[in-house]
Structures are given as structure tokens and as C-alpha cells.
Amino acid sequence: MSELAQPSQQHWRAWLLSERPQSRAQARLGRAYAAWRRFTANRLALIGLAIVLALLIVAAFAGVLAPYSPVAGGDLRTERLLAPSWAHPFGTDDQARDILSRIIYGSRLTLYVVVLVAVIAAPIGLLVGTVAGYAGGFLDAVLMRITDIFLAFPKLILALAFVAALGPGIENAVIAIAITSWPPYARIARAETLTIRSSEFIAAVRLMGASPWRIVLRHIMPLCISSLIVRVTLDMAGIILTAAGLGFLGLGAQPPQPEWGAMIASGRRFVLDQWWVAAAPGAAIFIVSLGFNLLGDGLRDALDPKATDR
């Protein structure tokens, strides 16, 4: 059976990596296969992918994995600030709540913030950047100056200003982070558009009578998505840190929600004696941020259009 499978695998590999694909589907599958080979060749990228997949699994099955309730505590007289043990692997906090359970449920809030910010900010940045790059002239100048204004302020400071205006809460924190996250995506999309708009196939589409909006939406935006995906993945760590910073300052998720930044804030009073109260959520933030950074680096190498499959 193995001798029969080997030629079949070689046939499919040759078909996917063919320099003369017979159809669009073959060309797309070939590009995807080549990108996957480059990605799997990077061991650090695989580690990042494993961390992100673990985060998704933990968030999806938090109700099964968490041994205790994330909001209900035990007896404050006997279970408050317990050190890590078999019963409480990460110890308990000042409200006698199991820290491991709160970290597990906190992964849901982390994913909630990351996904919503990416869904809101990335399309806005893509639209602004492609429109500015294709239109040029006065519209380009106006949109890019607005983008420069947002880029002139540190992201956390600007997010603090928006949250202070909107009020504390996880939803307002998501809106504030999204408002501060779109400018880099607009810059990347504009740079890509300036390169694409003078290409021959765009001139051919224009001669066929396509409107500017159709050219931007159907022909330019799809070519900018790969670069945008890489930048969004690399920005996930920054989004997590910004959300944790807002939670630390009491402007993000409100108690008793198990948000990692708020958990660090509540544990900073005990950092010298009961260090595990703040160290456990801090380690979770570090590991997840590292995972997204490693994944982003791997995607950047895999989706590089100048890369060649060897």
C-alpha cells in the first residue's frame, strides 16, 4: 500500500506545483500548497500556531476545562489567597476564586476583543487605503492626513481618551481599540494599491468599462488581503496588551468578569507575598502574545509573493 501511495502523493505534488496550471482552481491550490510548505518549514511559526489553536480550544471548551466557577468564590476565611496546589493549580485570589478557572474563562474575553477589533478595524483600513491609493490627488491627501493624525498618538493613550469619552466596559473598549487600530492597515493598503493601480491588468479592466468602485472592490482589495492578514496577525499581541492595559486601569471589562488585565490589577497588592495572583494572568498574556507574534512572522514569510518554493 505504501508503494502505491508514494507515486500518488508525488503526482499530486507535481500537479499542485506545476508551472503551467490548467485552471484557476489549480493555480490557487498550488499557491496555497506552496505557502503551506513555507509555513510548515518554520518551526517557530508552528509553535505560534499551536499556541493560538490551544487558545481557541480553551475558549471553546472553557465550561468543560474550568474546574470551578470563574466568578463565585469559596470561603474567604479558609480559601482566600491559597498558594498553588493540586486543588487549585494556580492558587486563589483575594475573593477565594480559582485563578486557573478565571484564566480559562478569560480566554473568551481575549478572543472576543481580538476578533471584534480585527473585524472592525481591518475592513476600515483596507477601504480607506485602497480608495486613497487608487483615487490619488485631493482625496488621497485628506484621507492620509486623517490617518497621520491617528498615528501621531500612542495607541494606548488614544484608546484611553476614547474609553473615557464612551465609558468603561468591554464593548466600549473594543470600539476604542478598533478606532486606534485601523491607520496602519490603511497605510499598507495604500502602498499596495499604488503599486497595483499602474499595472497592465488594471488598465485592461479600466478599458473594459469597469467603474472605479468595481476596480477597487473586485480587483485591488483582494490583492491587498494577504499583506493585511499578516499585519493583523502581528497586531494581535498589541491588541491584547492594549485591552489588558485598559482592564488594568479599570476601563475595560468590569468585575467580576475574568479579564486578564483586571486580574493583574487586583493582584498587584499581593505581588510580594502572594505573587501567583498577578503572575498567572501575566504569564497567560505573555504566552498568547508570543503565539500571535510567532504566527504572524510565519505568515509573513509564507505569504511573501517574492518567496519561491524550493
N, C-alpha and C positions, 0 to 999 in steps of 0.2 A: 504494500500500500504506500509506503514512504517513497519508493522509487517512482510510482505513478504520480504522487502528489508533487514531487520536486519539479518535473517538467511543466506541470500545470501552473505552479507558482512562478516559474521563470517566464512562462508565456504571458501571464497576467502582468508581471512586472515590465516586460518588454512592451506590452500593449499600452500600459499607463505612461511609460517614459518615452514613447515614440516621438521623434522629432517632427513627424508629419501626421498629426491626428486626423482622423477621417470625419469627425463630427465635433460639435461644440461640447457635447457631454464628455467625450473622450479627452478633450483639451482641459476641461475643468477638473475632471477626475485626476488627470495627470499632474496638474498644478497642485491639487490638494495632496496627492500622494508624495510629491517631491517636498512640499512644505512639511508634511508629517515626518518624513525621513530626516530632514534637517533638525526638526524639533526633538525627535527621539535621540538624536546623536548628542544632545546637550543634557548631561546628567543633572545639572543644577536645575534646568527647566523642568525635568521630570519630577524632581523633589518639590518644586513650586507647585506643579500640577497636583501632586499627591496631597499637599497641604490644603489647597483650595478645594479639592474633592472631599477631603476629610471634613472641612468646614461645612460644605453643603450637606454631607451625610449627618453630621452632628446637629445641624439646624433642622433638618427634615425629621429626624427621629429624637428630638430633644425630650419629648414626653416619655419615650421608652428608655433613653440613656440616663436621664437625670434620676438619681436615687431619692431625692427629696423635692419638696416644693421650692420654687425659686423666691417666693415672697413670704411664705409662712415660716416663722422661726420656732425654735424649740424653747425649752425652759431657760429663761435668762439667768436663773440662779446657778444652773449646773452646766449649761451648754453654750454659754457665751464665750467667744474668743478661744475656742478649743484649738489646740495645735493639730497639725495633720496626723491622721491615724487611719486605721482600716475602715472605721465607721464614717469618717469624714476625710477623704484623701487630701483635700486642700484646706482643711480646717473649717472653722465657722467664723462669722463676722460678729460685730458688736450687737446685732439683733438675734444672735443664735441661729442664723440661716446658713445652710450648707453652701460653701463658696463654689464647689465644683458644680452643683446644680445651677447656681446663678450664672456661672461662666457658660455652661451648656446652653441655657436659655438666652443668654446674652448674645450668642452667635446669631440668633434670629434677628435681633435688632441690628447687629452689624451688617448682615446681608441685606436687610430692609433698607438701610441707609445707602449702602454701596450701589445696590441695584437701582433704586429710585433716582439717585444722583446721576448715574450713568444714563438712565433712560431719559432724564430731563435735559441734562447738560450737553451730552454728545450730539443729539439732533440739532439743538440750537446752534452750537458751534459749527457743525457741518453746514447748516443752511447759511449762516452769516458768512462763513469763509468762502464757500463756493460762489455765492451771489456777489460778494465783493471782488473776488478774483476774476470772475467772468465779466462783470459789468465794467469794472475799472472806473477811472475818472472820479467825478464828484462823489458818487455813491460809495466807491471803494474808500475814498479818503474819510468820509463820515463814519462808516462802519468800523474802520480800523482805528480811528481816533477814539471812538467809544470803547473799543477793545483795549486800547492802550491805557485808558483811564482805569479800567478794572484791573489791568496788570500792574498798575503803579502801586497798588496797595497790597500788603501781605494778605494772603488768603484768610488766615485765621482772624486777623483784625477786621477785615471786611465782613466776614461771616458773623463776628460778634456784633458789629453795627446793625446788620440786618436782623439778627435774632433779638437784639434789644428793641428794635422797632416793631417786630412781629409778635414778640412774646416768647417765653420759654415753652419747650415742647418738642417732641421728636419730629413732628410734621414740619414745624417752622424751622427746625434745624436742617432738615432735608432741603427745604426751599432755599435757605440761606447758603448752604454749601453748593447747591446747584447753580445759584446765581453767580457765585465766585469761581466756578469750575469751567465754564464754557469758553472763556477767552483763549486759552492755549489751543483748544480744538479748532477754533476759528482761524488762528494763525497757521496751523498745519494744513487745514483745508484750503486756505487761500494760496499757500505756497504750492500745493499740489495742483490747484486749478490754474495758476499762472503758467505752469509747465504744460498742462494738458490742452489749454484753450487754443494754443497755436499749432497743435498737431494736425496732420493731414486728415485724419478721420473725423475730427470736429468740423473742419472746413467742408468735408463731403456731406456731413449731416446738415450743416447750415445751407448748403446749396440745394439740398433736397426739400428745403422749405420748413425745417423744424423751427419752432419758436424758441426764444432764449430760455424760457422756463423748462421746456421739454429737454433741451440740451443739458441744462444744469441737473435736472432731476433724473433723467434716464441715462445720461452718458458720462457726466463728470462726477456726480456723487458716488456711484458705485466704485469708481477707480480710487476714491479717497478713503474708502471704508477700511481697507487693510491698515493703512497708517493710523487711522483713528482708533481702531481696535487696540493696536499696540500701545498708543498713548493713554487710552482709557485704562487699560490693564495696569500700566505703570503708575497711573494716578490713584489707583485703588488704595494703596498704602497711605497716601496723603489724605484721601477722603476719610479713611478710618481714623487717622490721627486727629484730623480736624473735628470729626464727630466726637472722639474721646475727649478732646480739649473742651468742646462745648459742654459735654456731660460733666467733666471735672469742675467746670465753673458753675454748674447748676443751670445751664441754659439749654441743655439737650433733653434727653429722656428724664422724666421726673420720677422720684421714688413712688412706689417700691420697684419700679421696672429695673431689671438686672442689666443695666448698661455698663460696659466695662470702664469707661472713663469715670462715671459716677461712683463705681465701686472703688476705684483708686482714691477718689476724693474722700470717701467715707473711711478708708483705711489709712490715710496719711497721718491720722492722730496716733496710730498704734505702730508706726513703721519701725520704731526702735525695739519694741518688746515683742509685739505680735506682727512680725514682718510679713507673714504669709497673706494677711488680709489685703494688702496692696500689691504684693509681688505676684500673686496668681493671675489677676486680671491684666497686670502689666506684661507678664510673660505671654498671655494669650494675644494681646495686641501686637507684641513683637513678632511672634511666630506667624500670625496671619499676614502682617505687613510684609515680612520677609518672603512668604509664599507668593504673594501677588507680585513682588518685585522680581523674583526669580522667574515666575511665569511670564511676566512682561518682557524680560530680557530674552527668554527663549522664543517668544512670539515675534519679537523684533528681528531676530536672526532668521527665523523660519519663513517669515512673510516678506523678507527683503527681496524686491524684484530683481536686484542685481546679483543675488546669490545663484550659484549654479549647483545642480545636483551632481554628486560625484559617486 
